[in-house]
């Protein structure tokens, strides 16, 4: 149904079936599993709770409590992750009318996972799925590490997922707008569930995410800063009503697949010189699919027949671009299209500390048309002192591509982990993170599991 290396904008095939019995029996008294049945997720239409020996992917692999297929491609081979974190896991869903998510055989969207480690540090980390993936997508990239540090963890499928996500909602932009609503909903519910489990609300709550999850991080800190203490944005997607956005820089890329655009057109749109070796792969897997499903979300009248009611039923159909998208011109589209994008647009007016990371060889969301612009928006809004921006030299959109090009790419995950530590030190101890900079790719040494944010070149803001 899809390539072996699944990417954030393709949904993964899930193993259906009910959750199995917990690994540790629920006990009475003061044991680690005591009174778990009393922890209720506010607003949830359904929830199932398990007391587990290990909440990390090492312990959950092969069980219904995670989905390794939905994580594929997000991390580099050889990435080391912690294990041995006992605790409770709550899986469930909020009321919703869409049915894209088949996890656990539920066929119900707005699914979530909440993990509550036995040894809690008083904090909570919230994220939304990248691309069109689901709630377990960042288990290895994010959940494992923060659980090992003692944080509770909560993730949402964003309320719709898969290549046909644009079919959710009644009007253009509804599906993406729901992503923001579901993230806010889960944050509030998870904070209350945490309080039930541990006896008090989280002392610190952080928002973070990859790609679309990075967009959610930006949006939440702009619109609901009262819920969070800070966030880390890993290559968040940028939506602005006037551009740039996916619908302004992807058309030249799609046009290149048809021979209607030159390399110079891609450079002008923001794609980095030096990223050309990644373009053939993105032509096959990313560009066409990405443009057509987001164009269908915000501008369905442009070509109602493509993608129509579905992006396709085979891998080839799903990944293929709509021929009409090669000539798409966002600037000339009706005002209604721009209003649809405006509903979910970012402003840069963050209300809490935010650290942004972006690879300089990102060939899906080129940083020149994305995070560079967002950093300028933050500065223009007067919130620059709350923001740090790190360009990761040799980083691209998914770390799995490092395995194919180890001589040209470095994973972003080690720098993300360093950024998360820098954020918590900033928020909790007043230690200011390094200034904005390009984090150089080391000539030798371990690039899969190490990164120093204070190395490299500081360009200033």
C-alpha positions in Angstrom: 0.0 0.0 0.0 3.0 2.3 0.4 6.8 2.5 0.3 8.8 0.6 2.9 10.1 3.9 4.3 6.8 5.6 5.3 6.9 9.3 5.5 5.0 11.8 7.6 2.5 12.6 4.9 1.5 9.0 4.3 -0.7 7.1 6.8 0.7 3.8 8.0 -1.2 0.5 8.0 -2.3 -0.4 11.5 -2.8 -3.7 13.1 -6.5 -3.8 14.1 -7.7 -5.6 17.2 -8.6 -4.9 20.8 -6.0 -4.1 23.4 -4.7 -7.1 25.2 -4.5 -7.7 29.0 -2.0 -5.4 30.8 1.4 -6.7 31.6 1.1 -6.0 35.3 -2.1 -6.8 37.0 -4.0 -4.0 38.6 -3.4 -4.2 42.4 -5.1 -2.9 45.4 -3.3 -0.9 48.1 -0.3 1.3 47.4 1.3 -0.7 44.5 2.2 1.0 41.2 -1.0 -0.2 39.6 -3.3 0.9 42.4 -6.4 2.9 41.6 -5.7 3.2 37.9 -9.3 2.5 37.2 -10.1 5.8 38.9 -8.1 7.8 36.4 -10.6 9.2 33.9 -9.7 11.3 30.8 -12.2 14.1 30.8 -14.3 14.2 27.7 -13.2 10.9 26.4 -15.9 8.8 24.8 -13.8 5.7 25.3 -10.6 4.8 27.2 -8.7 1.6 28.1 -6.0 1.6 30.8 -3.1 -0.8 31.1 -0.4 -1.1 33.7 2.8 -2.0 31.8 6.3 -3.1 32.6 7.8 -0.8 30.0 6.2 2.2 28.3 9.0 2.6 25.7 9.1 1.2 22.2 11.6 -1.5 23.4 9.0 -2.9 25.7 5.9 -2.2 23.5 7.2 -3.5 20.2 4.8 -6.2 18.8 2.0 -5.2 21.2 -1.1 -3.1 20.5 0.3 -0.3 22.6 2.5 1.1 19.9 2.8 0.9 16.1 6.3 0.6 14.7 5.1 0.9 11.1 3.7 4.4 11.8 7.1 5.4 13.1 9.1 4.1 10.2 11.5 6.6 8.5 11.3 9.2 11.2 14.6 8.1 13.0 17.9 6.9 11.6 19.1 3.4 11.9 21.3 3.0 15.0 19.4 5.6 17.0 19.7 4.7 20.6 16.6 5.1 22.8 16.1 4.4 26.5 14.0 1.6 27.8 12.7 0.1 31.1 10.2 2.8 32.1 7.2 1.1 33.9 3.9 2.9 34.2 0.4 3.2 33.0 -0.9 3.8 29.4 -4.3 5.1 28.6 -5.6 4.7 25.0 -8.9 6.2 23.9 -10.7 8.7 21.8 -12.8 11.8 22.1 -16.2 12.1 20.4 -15.7 12.6 16.6 -17.7 12.0 13.5 -14.8 10.8 11.2 -13.5 7.3 10.9 -10.1 7.3 9.3 -8.2 5.9 12.3 -8.6 2.1 12.5 -6.2 1.6 15.4 -7.4 -1.1 17.9 -10.2 -1.8 15.5 -12.1 1.3 16.7 -12.4 3.0 13.3 -12.7 6.3 15.1 -10.7 9.5 14.9 -9.6 11.8 17.7 -7.6 8.9 19.2 -5.0 9.6 21.9 -2.4 7.9 24.0 -1.4 9.1 27.5 1.6 7.5 29.3 2.1 7.9 33.0 5.5 6.7 34.3 5.7 5.3 37.8 8.5 7.7 38.6 7.1 11.1 37.6 9.2 14.3 37.5 6.1 16.6 37.7 6.0 17.5 34.0 3.9 16.7 30.9 4.9 16.6 27.3 2.2 16.9 24.6 2.5 16.4 20.9 0.4 15.8 17.7 1.2 13.4 15.0 3.5 14.5 12.1 2.2 14.5 8.6 -0.9 12.3 8.3 0.3 9.7 10.8 -1.4 8.7 14.0 -0.9 8.9 17.8 2.1 6.4 18.1 4.1 8.0 15.3 6.7 9.8 17.6 7.0 7.1 20.2 10.7 6.5 19.3 11.5 10.0 18.4 9.9 11.8 21.4 8.0 9.6 23.8 10.9 7.2 24.8 13.3 10.0 25.8 10.8 12.1 27.7 9.4 9.1 29.6 12.9 8.1 30.6 13.3 11.7 32.0 10.2 11.2 34.1 7.7 13.2 32.1 4.1 12.1 31.4 3.4 12.0 27.7 0.3 12.6 25.6 -0.2 12.4 21.8 -3.1 12.9 19.5 -3.9 11.7 16.0 -5.1 15.3 15.4 -8.7 14.2 14.7 -8.2 13.0 11.1 -5.3 11.2 9.4 -4.3 9.4 6.2 -4.0 10.6 2.7 -7.8 11.4 2.6 -7.8 13.6 5.7 -9.2 16.5 3.6 -12.5 14.7 3.4 -13.2 15.6 7.1 -15.2 18.7 7.8 -17.8 20.7 5.9 -15.8 23.6 4.5 -12.3 24.2 3.3 -9.8 24.3 6.2 -11.9 22.4 8.6 -9.7 19.3 8.8 -6.5 21.3 9.6 -8.4 23.5 12.0 -9.5 20.4 13.9 -5.8 19.5 14.4 -5.4 22.6 16.6 -8.7 21.9 18.5 -7.8 18.3 19.2 -4.3 19.3 20.5 -5.8 21.9 22.9 -8.5 19.3 24.0 -5.9 16.6 24.7 -3.6 19.0 26.6 -6.4 20.1 29.0 -7.6 16.5 29.4 -4.1 15.1 30.0 -3.4 17.7 32.6 -6.4 16.6 34.6 -5.7 12.9 34.1 -2.2 13.5 35.4 -3.5 15.3 38.4 -5.8 12.3 39.2 -2.9 9.9 38.9 -0.3 11.7 40.9 -2.4 13.9 43.2 -1.5 17.3 41.6 -1.5 19.0 38.2 1.8 19.1 36.2 4.2 21.7 37.4 5.4 22.1 33.8 3.7 21.4 30.5 5.6 21.4 27.2 4.3 21.2 23.7 6.5 19.8 20.9 6.3 18.1 17.5 7.7 17.2 14.1 6.5 18.7 10.8 2.7 19.1 11.3 3.4 18.6 15.0 5.8 21.5 14.8 3.0 23.6 13.3 0.8 22.6 16.2 3.5 23.6 18.6 3.7 27.1 17.0 -0.1 27.5 16.9 -0.6 26.4 20.5 2.1 28.8 21.9 0.5 31.6 19.9 -3.1 30.9 20.8 -3.1 29.0 24.1 0.1 30.0 25.9 -1.7 29.7 29.2 -1.6 25.9 28.8 2.2 25.6 28.3 5.5 26.6 29.7 7.3 26.3 26.4 7.9 24.3 23.3 10.3 22.8 20.8 9.3 23.0 17.1 11.0 20.5 14.8 10.6 21.8 11.2 7.0 22.9 11.7 4.9 23.5 8.6 4.2 27.2 7.9 0.8 28.4 7.0 0.3 32.1 6.1 -2.7 33.5 4.2 -0.5 35.5 1.8 2.2 33.0 1.5 4.6 31.4 1.8 2.9 28.1 2.5 2.8 24.6 1.0 0.7 25.9 -1.9 3.2 28.5 -2.9 6.5 26.5 -2.9 5.3 23.0 -3.9 3.8 23.9 -7.3 7.2 24.5 -8.9 8.4 21.2 -7.4 5.4 19.4 -8.9 5.9 21.2 -12.2 9.5 19.9 -12.3 8.2 16.4 -12.4 6.3 17.2 -15.6 9.2 19.1 -17.2 7.4 22.4 -16.9 9.8 23.9 -14.3 13.6 24.3 -14.2 15.9 23.9 -11.2 16.1 27.7 -11.0 12.4 27.8 -10.3 12.8 25.5 -7.3 15.7 27.7 -6.0 13.5 30.7 -6.4 10.7 29.0 -4.4 13.1 28.3 -1.5 14.6 24.9 -2.1 18.2 24.8 -1.1 21.1 24.5 -3.5 22.9 21.3 -2.5 19.6 19.4 -1.8 19.3 18.3 -5.5 20.4 14.7 -4.7 17.2 14.4 -2.6 14.8 15.7 -5.3 14.3 12.4 -7.2 13.1 10.7 -4.1 10.8 13.6 -3.2 9.4 13.6 -6.7 8.3 10.0 -6.2 7.1 10.1 -2.6 6.4 13.6 -1.3 5.7 16.5 -3.6 2.8 15.3 -5.7 0.9 13.7 -2.8 1.5 16.6 -0.4 0.3 19.3 -2.8 -2.8 17.5 -4.0 -4.1 16.6 -0.5 -3.5 20.1 0.9 -4.8 21.8 -2.2 -7.9 19.5 -1.8 -8.2 20.7 1.8 -8.0 24.5 1.1 -9.0 24.8 -2.5 -11.3 21.8 -3.5 -12.9 23.8 -6.4 -9.6 24.1 -8.3 -9.9 20.6 -9.7 -12.8 18.8 -8.1 -12.0 15.6 -10.0 -8.5 15.4 -8.6 -8.0 13.9 -6.1 -11.8 13.7 -5.8 -13.3 11.6 -3.0 -10.0 9.8 -2.4 -6.3 10.3 -3.0 -6.2 6.8 -4.3 -6.4 3.1 -3.4 -2.9 2.0 -4.5 0.5 3.3 -3.6 1.0 4.6 -7.1 -2.3 6.4 -7.1 -1.7 8.0 -3.7 1.7 9.2 -4.5 0.9 10.5 -8.0 0.5 14.3 -8.4 -2.6 15.7 -10.0 -1.5 16.9 -13.5 -3.4 20.2 -12.9 -1.4 21.0 -9.8 1.7 21.7 -11.9 0.1 24.9 -13.0 -1.4 25.9 -9.6 -1.0 29.6 -8.7 -2.0 30.3 -5.2 -1.7 34.0 -5.5 -4.4 34.1 -8.3 -6.9 31.9 -6.5 -10.2 33.3 -5.1 -10.2 35.2 -1.8 -12.2 32.3 -0.3 -9.1 30.1 -0.6 -6.9 32.6 1.2 -9.6 33.0 3.9 -9.5 29.2 4.4 -5.8 29.3 4.9 -6.2 32.3 7.2 -8.3 30.3 9.5 -5.2 28.2 10.5 -2.5 30.7 9.7 0.4 31.5 12.1 1.2 35.0 13.3 4.5 34.7 15.2 3.0 36.0 18.3 4.2 33.3 20.7 3.5 33.7 24.4 6.0 31.2 25.8 9.6 30.2 25.0 10.0 28.3 21.7 13.0 26.6 20.2 12.9 25.9 16.4 15.1 23.4 14.5 15.2 23.0 10.8 17.5 21.1 8.5 19.2 23.1 5.8 18.6 20.3 3.3 14.9 19.9 3.9 13.5 19.1 0.5 9.8 19.0 1.5 9.5 22.1 3.7 12.5 24.2 2.6 13.6 26.3 5.5 14.0 29.5 3.4 10.2 29.4 2.8 9.3 28.1 6.2 11.3 28.5 9.4 13.4 31.4 8.2 10.1 33.2 7.5 8.6 32.1 10.8 11.6 33.4 12.7 11.1 36.8 11.0 7.5 36.7 11.9 8.4 36.1 15.6 10.8 39.0 15.5 8.3 41.3 13.8 5.7 40.6 16.5 8.2 41.6 19.2 8.5 38.1 20.6 12.1 37.5 19.5 13.4 37.2 23.1 11.2 34.2 23.5 12.6 32.4 20.4 15.7 30.5 19.4 16.3 29.2 15.9 18.8 26.5 15.0 19.6 25.4 11.5 20.9 21.9 11.4 23.6 21.5 8.8 23.0 18.4 6.8 19.5 17.8 8.2 16.6 16.9 6.1 12.8 16.4 6.6 13.0 12.8 7.9 16.0 11.3 9.7 15.5 7.9 7.9 17.1 9.4 4.8 20.4 9.5 6.7 20.6 5.7 6.2 20.6 6.2 2.4 23.0 9.2 2.4 25.2 8.9 5.5 28.0 10.9 3.9 25.7 13.9 3.1 23.1 13.9 5.8 22.9 14.0 9.6 19.9 13.2 11.8 18.1 16.1 13.4 16.9 14.0 16.4 20.1 14.4 18.5 19.8 18.2 18.1 16.1 18.0 18.9 17.0 16.2 22.2 19.6 18.9 23.0 17.0 21.6 22.2 14.5 20.0 24.5 17.1 19.9 27.3 17.9 23.5 26.6 14.3 24.5 26.7 13.7 22.9 30.1 16.9 24.5 31.5 15.7 27.9 30.2 12.2 27.5 31.7 13.0 25.8 34.9 16.5 27.2 35.8 16.7 30.4 33.8 19.7 29.1 31.8 19.4 30.9 28.4 19.9 28.7 25.4 22.6 29.4 22.8 21.9 32.2 20.4 20.4 31.4 17.0 23.0 29.6 14.9 23.7 27.0 12.3 24.7 23.8 14.0 27.6 22.5 11.9 27.7 18.9 10.8 30.8 17.4 12.5 33.5 16.0 10.2 33.7 12.9 12.3 32.3 11.4 15.4 28.8 10.2 16.3 26.2 12.2 14.3 23.4 9.7 15.1 23.3 10.3 18.8 25.1 13.5 19.6 24.7 17.2 18.9 26.0 20.3 20.5 23.8 23.4 20.0 26.5 25.8 21.1 28.7 24.7 18.2 28.6 26.3 14.8 28.0 29.7 13.5 25.8 32.3 15.1 24.4 34.6 12.4 22.4 36.9 14.6 18.9 38.1 14.2 
